[in-house]
Amino acid sequence: MSGTVIFINLVWEKVCAEVMDNQLQKPIGGLRLPVPLAEQYRAMRHKKLIDLIDKPQWSGSAPNGEPFVKQAEDTLIPDLISIVHVDEDYQFIIFDAKYYNIQLEHNKKLRGQPGIESVTKQYLYQLAYQPFVEAHQIRTVRNCFLMPTAGSEVVEKGIVSLNMLQSLGLQDIQIRLMPASTMYKHYVDNTKFNLQSLNL
C-alpha cells in the first residue's frame, strides 16, 4: 500500500468513527444499555469498551521450572462500535471502515474486496464482545464493512461469510457502500449519520 492510499484509508476511518458515533473509547459505565451495568462489570465501570478485548497470554517456564505468564501489549482493535437504540431493541454494531472499491457483480470477477484477515477479525470482534452483549441483554449484533461510493445513497452491496465462523452462531459481515460526500458533510458539520438507514 502506498503512503497516499494509507493516508486516505486513515481519513475514511476517522470520518466514519466520528459520523457513526464510535463508542470504543467511552467508559462502559456511561454507555446507553438496555439494562443497568451488569454486576461483573461494575468494578470496571471506568474501563473503556476497547479495554474489554482480551490480550494474548504467553506462558513459559523459568530456569527453575516455575511457570510464568506474560501478557502481550497488543490485541484486536475494531475500527468502531456503535450501540444503537432502535424502537424497543438495542443493536451492537461492529463496523470496519474500508477504503476499497469492491466489484461484487453477478457477471464479473470478484475483486477489490477486503482480505481474509479483515473478514476473520470482524467475526473475532463479535466473539470478544459476546459476554458483554449477553450480560446486558442486547439481542441484536451486526457486523458491517463501510466502503465509500460516489453515489448519493447508501447501497446494500451484499454479505461476506465464512462457514466455520458462521457455524459458531456469529453474524456474517454486511457490506454497505456509503455516500462519501454525505459522510464528509456530516463530519464537517459535526453531525451524526442515521444508523437506522443502513437497514442492518
N, C-alpha and C positions, 0 to 999 in steps of 0.2 A: 504494500500500500504506500502510495506517495504521501509526502507531507501534506499536500493540499487536500487529498481525499480524507486523511486522518482528521485534519482541522475541520472540514465540512461535516464529517461524522460527529465530531465532538459538539459542534454548534447545534446540529439537529438533536442530539441527546439533551443538551441544555434547554433548548426551546421546548421539547416535548415534556421534560421534567417540570418546567415552570407552568406550562399551559395545562397539563393533565393532572395537576395537583399532587405532585410527588410527596409521599408521606414517609419515605425511608428514613429521613433524618429527624423525624418527630419522636419525642418521648412517648412510649406506649401508654403511659398514664393519661396522656392528653388526646388520644385517638378517639374518634367517634365510633363506638362499637354498639352492637345490638344489646349487649348486657354489660354490667359493670366489670371492671378488670378482674379476671379470674384470680383466685387465691394464690395459685402457684406463680403468678406474675407480679403480685403486689409489691414484693420486696425489691423488684427491679423496675418499678414504675418510671424511673428516670432514664432507664436504658432506651435507646432508640430501636426502631423496628429493624434497622440494619444489623444491630448487635445480636439479634436472636438467631442468626445463622451460625451453625457450628463451624469451628476452625479445626483443621486436621490435627489429630493427636499422634505424635511419633513416639513409639516405645522402644527402649533399648535396655541394655544391661551394663552396669558399671563393672570395672575390673574385678570387684569383689563378688560379682554375681547378682548384686541388688538391682532389681528392675527400676527404671525411671521413665518418666513421661515428659516430653517436651511438646508444647503447643506451637503450631505454626502461626506466623503473623497474618498471613493472607487467607482469605476464604472466598466463597462465591459472592459476587456483588451484583444484584439486579440493577438495571437502569433506573426503573421507577416502579413504585407500587402505589395504587390508589385504593382507598376503601370508600365505596360509594353507597349511599342510601337511595335505593330505587323502590318507590312505592312502599311496600311493607317488608322489603327484602334488603339485605346488605350484600354487596359484591366486593370480593377481594380480588383486585385485578393486577396481574403481574405483566408489566409492559416492557418490551425491549425495543428501543428506538434504533432502527437500522436505515442507514442512508444507502439503500440499494434500489436498483431499477430492475425489479423482478419481471421475468417473462413467464407467466403461468397461463398459457393459452392452449386451447384444445388441439389445434393442428400445428403447434410449434414446439420446438425443443425447449425443455425447461432450462432456464439459465438466469444468472443474476440473483440467485437465491442465497440466503444465509447458509453457512456450512453446518455440518453435523454437530460441531461443538456448541453452536448457538442454539440449536434445537434441543440438545440434551440438557443444556443449562436451564432452559426455560422450565422443563419438567422438574429438574432438581430444585429450583426455587420453590415450586409448589410443595414438593416433598419437605423442604426445610421449614416452611411456614405452616404445614398441616396441623401440628399440635396447637399452635396459637389460634388458627382459624377455628378448629373444632372446639377449643376451650371457650371461645366467645360466640359460639352458635352462629357463625357466618355460614350460611347454607350454600352460597354460590361463589365458586372460584373460577376466574377466567384468566387465560394466558393469551397474549397478543403481541405480534410484531407490528410496529408502526413504521411505515415507509412513506416518503414524500411522493406527491404527484403534482403535476402542473395543473390538473383539473380543479374544479371548484367544489366538488362534492366528495364526501367520504365514500370509498369504494370497498365493498366487502369482497376481497380478492380470492379468498379461499382458506384452506386449513392445511397445516403440516402435522403429520402424526408419525409416531414411532411405536410399532405394535408392542414391543417388550415393555415400554413405559406406560403406554395406554392401558395395558393389561393390569397395571397396578392401581387402576382407578384414577389416574391423573388426567387432567384436561389437555386435549390437543391444543396446539397453538394456532389461533386465528390470525389472519393477515388482513390488516386494514391499510389502505392507501389513504394518506391524509393530505388534504389540500394545503400545500406548503404556504401559499400566500395567506390563507386564513390563520394558520398556525403562527406565522411570524407577526401577523397583525395582533393576535391575542397577546403575544409576547411583548410587543412594543406598548400595547395599551394596558399591560398588566392585568389582563382578564383571563378567566378560565374557559376552557373548551367544555361543552356539554357532553359528558361522557356517555350519557344515555343514548345519544345519537349514533354511537358506534354500533349499537344493536349486538352486543356481545352475548 
